[in-house]
Amino acid sequence: MRIRLLVVFFLLWSSSVNAAPWTAYIFNVEDGNTVTVSTKPDAPRADYVLRFYGVGAPTLRQPFGKEARDYLRSMLPKGAKVGVDVVNEEKDGTLRALVQVRGDSVNYQLVAQGLAWVDRQNCKAVFCRRWYIQEHQAVQERNGIWQLNMGTPPWQWGR
């Protein structure tokens, strides 16, 4: 019985090791919603692929896709130190995460700049309400993707 309890405790402990926020270093900005990071500065290769939790950004082939990527590149140059709080892991191993740089939420900043929208299917945390408000403000100010006269909301592009 004790051995079973120890095994269960170990499994629970080991699965929650990555639950705590951790520090990473930007290796590359892939697009407006994806970065690769390493756990050591000046690493020769990336250790993880991160997608920003709770937001969606246009692909590079869609309007404002390159602008979203370029905005991230200016905000997150190679080697930039970031805080990573993993929310979940996708089937392919990509980590969905909240990312902070110099105390600012990168996820939130993408929405505020109009370069991403709130993911209506997956962003259910309390802070998502603040992101919805910021998205509404970006729409009102016609920032980024919201300057387009579109009949289809951006989260339905490509469907």
Rosetta silent file (secondary structure, phi, psi, omega in degrees, C-alpha in Angstrom):
SEQUENCE: MRIRLLVVFFLLWSSSVNAAPWTAYIFNVEDGNTVTVSTKPDAPRADYVLRFYGVGAPTLRQPFGKEARDYLRSMLPKGAKVGVDVVNEEKDGTLRALVQVRGDSVNYQLVAQGLAWVDRQNCKAVFCRRWYIQEHQAVQERNGIWQLNMGTPPWQWGR
SCORE:     score description
SCORE:     0.000 S_00000001
   1 L     0.000  -44.712  179.958    0.000    0.000    0.000 S_00000001
   2 H   -63.651  -38.374 -180.000    2.793    2.441    0.902 S_00000001
   3 H   -63.669  -42.748  177.751    4.615    1.686   -2.328 S_00000001
   4 H   -60.684  -43.879  179.213    1.468    2.463   -4.328 S_00000001
   5 H   -62.874  -41.393  177.938    1.049    5.744   -2.497 S_00000001
   6 H   -63.492  -41.323  178.918    4.681    6.625   -3.143 S_00000001
   7 H   -63.749  -46.477  178.530    4.305    5.803   -6.837 S_00000001
   8 H   -60.943  -45.427  178.689    1.135    7.915   -7.096 S_00000001
   9 H   -59.364  -45.770 -179.647    2.806   10.787   -5.236 S_00000001
  10 H   -61.724  -43.911  179.944    5.868   10.607   -7.511 S_00000001
  11 H   -63.324  -43.137  177.690    3.719   10.577  -10.668 S_00000001
  12 H   -64.081  -43.268 -179.647    1.704   13.564   -9.477 S_00000001
  13 H   -64.592  -45.070 -176.371    4.862   15.439   -8.467 S_00000001
  14 H   -68.982  -30.795  179.388    6.688   14.713  -11.725 S_00000001
  15 H   -76.853  -17.114 -179.362    3.723   15.787  -13.866 S_00000001
  16 L  -101.684    2.659 -178.920    3.516   19.107  -12.049 S_00000001
  17 H   -59.247  -44.688 -179.239    7.231   19.969  -12.256 S_00000001
  18 H   -80.895    2.077 -178.503    6.705   22.031  -15.419 S_00000001
  19 H   -72.862  -25.397 -179.917    3.565   23.636  -13.984 S_00000001
  20 L   -78.420  145.133  176.478    5.573   26.405  -12.307 S_00000001
  21 L   -57.775  147.448 -178.808    6.588   29.413  -14.437 S_00000001
  22 E  -140.012  165.276 -178.395   10.114   29.158  -15.811 S_00000001
  23 E   -97.260  139.868  176.445   12.642   31.295  -17.638 S_00000001
  24 E  -140.493  172.314 -179.674   13.505   30.799  -21.287 S_00000001
  25 E  -128.175  131.830 -177.315   15.397   32.634  -24.012 S_00000001
  26 E   -62.990  128.697  174.137   13.971   33.436  -27.424 S_00000001
  27 E   -98.726  -47.053  178.595   15.577   31.374  -30.143 S_00000001
  28 E  -158.705  147.480  171.184   13.339   32.424  -33.048 S_00000001
  29 E   -96.780  114.703 -176.126   10.007   34.078  -33.800 S_00000001
  30 E   -81.840  -45.771  178.799    8.297   31.733  -36.255 S_00000001
  31 E  -158.576 -164.594 -176.207    5.110   33.734  -36.876 S_00000001
  32 L   -75.422   -1.168 -177.866    2.677   35.965  -34.994 S_00000001
  33 L  -135.131    1.982 -173.147    1.642   33.210  -32.626 S_00000001
  34 E  -139.047  131.741  173.293    4.674   30.919  -32.332 S_00000001
  35 E  -131.459  155.248  170.462    8.180   31.244  -30.926 S_00000001
  36 E  -108.616  143.912 -176.892   10.930   28.762  -30.236 S_00000001
  37 E  -134.195  159.567  173.027   12.859   29.055  -26.988 S_00000001
  38 E  -122.362  161.122 -179.649   15.841   27.551  -25.258 S_00000001
  39 L   -89.811   -7.798  178.851   16.436   27.093  -21.572 S_00000001
  40 L  -127.934  141.622  176.653   19.944   28.536  -21.776 S_00000001
  41 L   -63.884  147.532  178.186   21.098   31.838  -23.277 S_00000001
  42 L    58.671   29.809  177.708   23.056   31.473  -26.526 S_00000001
  43 L   -69.431  148.569 -178.979   21.976   27.839  -26.957 S_00000001
  44 L   -74.454  -15.714  178.592   22.785   26.332  -30.368 S_00000001
  45 L  -151.659  163.784  179.924   19.210   25.105  -30.824 S_00000001
  46 L   -79.048  148.082  176.974   15.712   25.567  -29.456 S_00000001
  47 L   -98.715  -30.358 -174.866   14.373   23.313  -26.717 S_00000001
  48 E  -140.699  153.620  169.776   10.659   24.106  -26.998 S_00000001
  49 E  -107.802  127.024  179.305    8.045   25.455  -29.380 S_00000001
  50 E  -115.117  137.373  167.758    5.607   27.854  -27.695 S_00000001
  51 E  -115.716  142.775 -176.410    2.259   29.089  -28.944 S_00000001
  52 E   -72.742  120.319 -179.321    0.655   31.966  -27.136 S_00000001
  53 L   -65.106  139.858  169.044   -2.216   30.712  -24.990 S_00000001
  54 L    81.929   -1.518 -179.351   -5.625   32.293  -25.398 S_00000001
  55 E  -134.766  157.449  173.414   -4.968   34.227  -28.593 S_00000001
  56 E  -127.423  144.094  179.130   -4.889   33.592  -32.317 S_00000001
  57 L  -126.694  155.499  178.055   -2.893   35.534  -34.878 S_00000001
  58 L   -63.675  149.036  174.358   -3.087   35.571  -38.663 S_00000001
  59 L   -70.637  168.907 -179.058   -0.848   33.159  -40.550 S_00000001
  60 L   -63.686  -22.949  179.426    1.964   34.622  -42.613 S_00000001
  61 L   -86.640   -7.701 -178.134   -0.215   34.276  -45.743 S_00000001
  62 L   -99.320  160.887  177.117   -3.105   36.260  -44.242 S_00000001
  63 L   -55.507  135.657  178.476   -3.448   40.029  -43.876 S_00000001
  64 L    71.200    7.389  176.420   -1.330   41.333  -40.980 S_00000001
  65 H   -66.165  -45.879  179.554    0.433   37.982  -40.550 S_00000001
  66 H   -69.042  -35.263  177.906    3.839   39.430  -41.368 S_00000001
  67 H   -64.794  -39.490  178.056    3.122   42.516  -39.262 S_00000001
  68 H   -63.548  -44.964  178.079    2.288   40.293  -36.266 S_00000001
  69 H   -61.402  -45.295 -178.265    5.533   38.340  -36.752 S_00000001
  70 H   -66.087  -35.878  176.089    7.584   41.534  -37.153 S_00000001
  71 H   -61.535  -45.512  178.150    5.997   43.072  -34.044 S_00000001
  72 H   -63.058  -39.807  179.052    6.995   39.979  -32.068 S_00000001
  73 H   -61.716  -36.237  178.492   10.510   40.096  -33.499 S_00000001
  74 H   -73.306  -33.248 -179.493   10.886   43.679  -32.276 S_00000001
  75 H   -80.404  -31.887 -174.344    9.460   42.776  -28.868 S_00000001
  76 L  -128.954   71.777  178.267   11.309   39.449  -28.578 S_00000001
  77 L   -66.969  161.058  179.202   14.718   39.595  -30.267 S_00000001
  78 L   -53.952  131.621  179.632   16.874   36.481  -30.294 S_00000001
  79 L    90.694   -6.228  179.857   18.219   35.848  -26.808 S_00000001
  80 L   -62.532  136.663  179.076   15.529   37.891  -25.026 S_00000001
  81 E   -82.914  128.009 -179.265   14.776   36.536  -21.559 S_00000001
  82 E  -130.231  154.757  171.606   11.104   35.623  -21.123 S_00000001
  83 E   -96.283  135.265 -176.921    8.921   34.150  -18.434 S_00000001
  84 E  -122.958  126.640  175.695    6.934   31.110  -19.541 S_00000001
  85 E  -122.931   99.889 -175.160    3.836   29.794  -17.794 S_00000001
  86 E   -72.262  129.926  177.856    2.676   26.667  -19.613 S_00000001
  87 E   -95.859  -43.741  175.864   -1.086   26.193  -19.693 S_00000001
  88 E  -160.143  170.901  179.352   -1.198   22.957  -21.699 S_00000001
  89 E  -118.877  132.719  178.754    0.665   20.822  -24.188 S_00000001
  90 L   -79.853  167.487 -177.822   -0.672   20.033  -27.636 S_00000001
  91 L   -58.391  -32.303 -178.271   -0.495   16.539  -29.152 S_00000001
  92 L   -84.836    4.216  178.618    2.561   17.497  -31.231 S_00000001
  93 L    94.000   -7.706  176.865    4.485   18.643  -28.131 S_00000001
  94 L   -66.418  138.061 -179.859    3.963   22.362  -28.711 S_00000001
  95 E   -96.663  128.911  171.348    3.405   24.190  -25.432 S_00000001
  96 E   -88.931  124.373 -170.986    0.511   26.652  -25.093 S_00000001
  97 E  -145.380  157.159  166.208    1.806   29.296  -22.731 S_00000001
  98 E   -89.858  129.886 -176.342    1.486   32.723  -21.212 S_00000001
  99 E  -122.246  133.228  178.336    4.678   34.572  -22.069 S_00000001
 100 E  -123.627  142.576  173.956    6.024   37.657  -20.332 S_00000001
 101 E  -132.269  127.938 -177.946    8.890   39.934  -21.249 S_00000001
 102 L    48.989   37.856  177.298   10.056   42.675  -18.879 S_00000001
 103 L    83.010   -2.516  179.270    6.848   42.178  -16.864 S_00000001
 104 E  -101.715  139.873  175.791    4.503   42.626  -19.855 S_00000001
 105 E   -76.557  118.744  177.932    2.225   39.901  -21.164 S_00000001
 106 H   -66.217  -40.489  179.419    3.118   39.225  -24.791 S_00000001
 107 H   -55.734  -49.891 -179.032   -0.267   37.538  -25.307 S_00000001
 108 H   -63.031  -42.891 -177.836   -2.079   40.670  -24.111 S_00000001
 109 H   -62.955  -36.842  176.688    0.113   43.016  -26.158 S_00000001
 110 H   -60.949  -42.514  178.158   -0.680   41.151  -29.375 S_00000001
 111 H   -66.393  -44.566 -178.224   -4.398   41.651  -28.719 S_00000001
 112 H   -61.920  -34.668 -179.544   -3.913   45.318  -27.736 S_00000001
 113 L   -80.776   -5.865 -177.571   -2.019   46.026  -30.972 S_00000001
 114 L    76.133   21.427 -178.774   -4.781   44.423  -33.038 S_00000001
 115 L  -103.814    2.192  175.873   -2.384   41.742  -34.250 S_00000001
 116 L  -156.017  164.202  177.790   -4.239   38.867  -32.570 S_00000001
 117 E  -124.875  161.533  178.960   -7.709   38.084  -31.299 S_00000001
 118 E   -75.714  133.082  179.354   -8.904   36.296  -28.194 S_00000001
 119 L   -74.849  101.350 -173.845   -9.398   32.568  -28.768 S_00000001
 120 L   -66.020  -23.324 -179.173  -13.095   32.236  -28.025 S_00000001
 121 L   -84.521  -31.135 -170.781  -13.015   28.445  -27.728 S_00000001
 122 L  -115.783  -19.416 -176.722  -10.077   28.062  -25.369 S_00000001
 123 L   -87.408   94.800 -175.568   -9.503   31.263  -23.395 S_00000001
 124 L  -116.162   -3.027 -178.636  -11.680   30.673  -20.341 S_00000001
 125 L   -69.227  162.392 -178.373   -9.461   31.997  -17.515 S_00000001
 126 L   -58.150  -40.597 -177.504  -10.491   35.062  -15.531 S_00000001
 127 L   -66.577  -17.318  178.686   -7.837   37.249  -17.203 S_00000001
 128 H   -61.943  -28.615  177.293   -9.398   36.491  -20.612 S_00000001
 129 H   -59.321  -42.002  178.080  -12.132   38.992  -19.726 S_00000001
 130 H   -63.709  -37.550  179.359   -9.511   41.736  -19.703 S_00000001
 131 H   -66.629  -38.252  176.793   -8.290   40.537  -23.095 S_00000001
 132 H   -61.480  -40.881  178.149  -11.840   40.720  -24.500 S_00000001
 133 H   -63.018  -43.948  179.826  -12.069   44.323  -23.321 S_00000001
 134 H   -66.374  -37.328  176.846   -8.717   45.110  -24.945 S_00000001
 135 H   -62.915  -43.432  178.420   -9.789   43.384  -28.151 S_00000001
 136 H   -60.026  -41.118  178.113  -12.962   45.485  -28.209 S_00000001
 137 H   -64.591  -40.961  177.796  -10.863   48.630  -27.797 S_00000001
 138 H   -62.862  -37.970  176.815   -8.580   47.545  -30.678 S_00000001
 139 H   -63.387  -47.619 -178.482  -11.697   47.017  -32.824 S_00000001
 140 H   -61.161  -38.233 -178.669  -13.031   50.472  -31.904 S_00000001
 141 H   -87.270   -2.894  179.380   -9.662   52.094  -32.683 S_00000001
 142 L    56.040   47.067  176.688   -9.300   49.999  -35.868 S_00000001
 143 L   -83.120  143.612  172.529   -5.836   48.748  -34.879 S_00000001
 144 H    53.292 -126.275 -176.908   -4.087   46.076  -36.931 S_00000001
 145 H   -61.207  -21.050 -176.325   -6.434   43.483  -38.408 S_00000001
 146 H   -77.977   -4.401  173.805   -9.410   45.523  -37.291 S_00000001
 147 H   -82.044  -11.244  178.525   -8.729   48.173  -39.955 S_00000001
 148 L   -76.928  141.174  173.389   -9.810   45.663  -42.589 S_00000001
 149 L   -88.819   94.415 -175.013  -13.392   45.824  -43.795 S_00000001
 150 L  -124.231  142.010  176.897  -14.176   42.156  -43.382 S_00000001
 151 L   -88.162  -20.000 -178.408  -17.413   40.257  -43.166 S_00000001
 152 L  -106.624  126.508  177.185  -15.743   37.183  -41.645 S_00000001
 153 L   -62.274  148.533 -173.345  -14.199   37.438  -38.181 S_00000001
 154 H   -60.346  -29.159 -179.206  -10.482   36.585  -38.266 S_00000001
 155 H   -72.097   -5.902  176.043  -10.870   33.446  -36.119 S_00000001
 156 H  -108.101    3.454  176.979  -12.940   31.953  -38.970 S_00000001
 157 L   -60.609  137.719  176.431  -10.417   32.717  -41.718 S_00000001
 158 L    81.252    3.002  178.205   -9.481   29.595  -43.594 S_00000001
 159 L   -88.425    0.000    0.000  -12.473   27.565  -42.453 S_00000001
